[in-house]
């Protein structure tokens, strides 16, 4: 008998609970969709960056600019090794001005620097440099 007495209220309560579950599901889906969109935008940005780096590294002038590092310092101070798109260079007994010019040129090149080791010996500098592009 009590069931019949509160039947309308129980139906309203069940409907309210279903409405809350539906609202929670909708909210979860909207936030999930927003997260998916944010990660998609991030991925597109990374892809654009990779494409632009590929264009820069495929540039024919890059090899010419890297070869300028060999002639920037007198040949007696340079040990140069170039294979395909990889360069290994050792510079010995550089002055501070030569070092500054060299490092400025290196940092302005569109290359992946694998090793840049600078050692000070007395008032001169030794530089070991490896890069690829």
GIHU-V253032 format. One record per pair of residues at least 6 apart in sequence whose C-alpha atoms are under 6 Angstrom apart, sorted by the first residue. I is the first residue (numbers start at 1). J is the second residue. D is the distance in whole Angstrom. If there is no record, write none. Layout:
# GIHU-V253032
i=I j=J d=D
i=I j=J d=D
This chain:
# GIHU-V253032
i=57 j=133 d=6
i=77 j=91 d=6
i=77 j=92 d=5
i=78 j=90 d=6
i=78 j=91 d=5
i=79 j=89 d=6
i=79 j=90 d=5
i=80 j=89 d=5
i=81 j=87 d=6
i=81 j=88 d=5
i=85 j=132 d=6
i=85 j=133 d=6
i=86 j=131 d=6
i=86 j=132 d=4
i=87 j=130 d=6
i=87 j=131 d=5
i=88 j=129 d=6
i=88 j=130 d=5
i=89 j=129 d=5
i=90 j=127 d=6
i=90 j=128 d=5
i=91 j=126 d=6
i=91 j=127 d=5
i=92 j=126 d=5
i=93 j=124 d=5
i=93 j=125 d=5
i=93 j=126 d=6
i=94 j=124 d=5
i=94 j=125 d=5
i=95 j=124 d=5
i=111 j=132 d=6
i=111 j=133 d=5
i=112 j=131 d=6
i=112 j=132 d=5
i=112 j=133 d=6
i=113 j=131 d=4
i=114 j=130 d=5
i=114 j=131 d=5
i=115 j=129 d=5
i=115 j=130 d=5
i=116 j=128 d=6
i=116 j=129 d=5
i=117 j=127 d=6
i=117 j=128 d=5
i=118 j=126 d=6
i=118 j=127 d=5
i=119 j=125 d=6
i=119 j=126 d=5
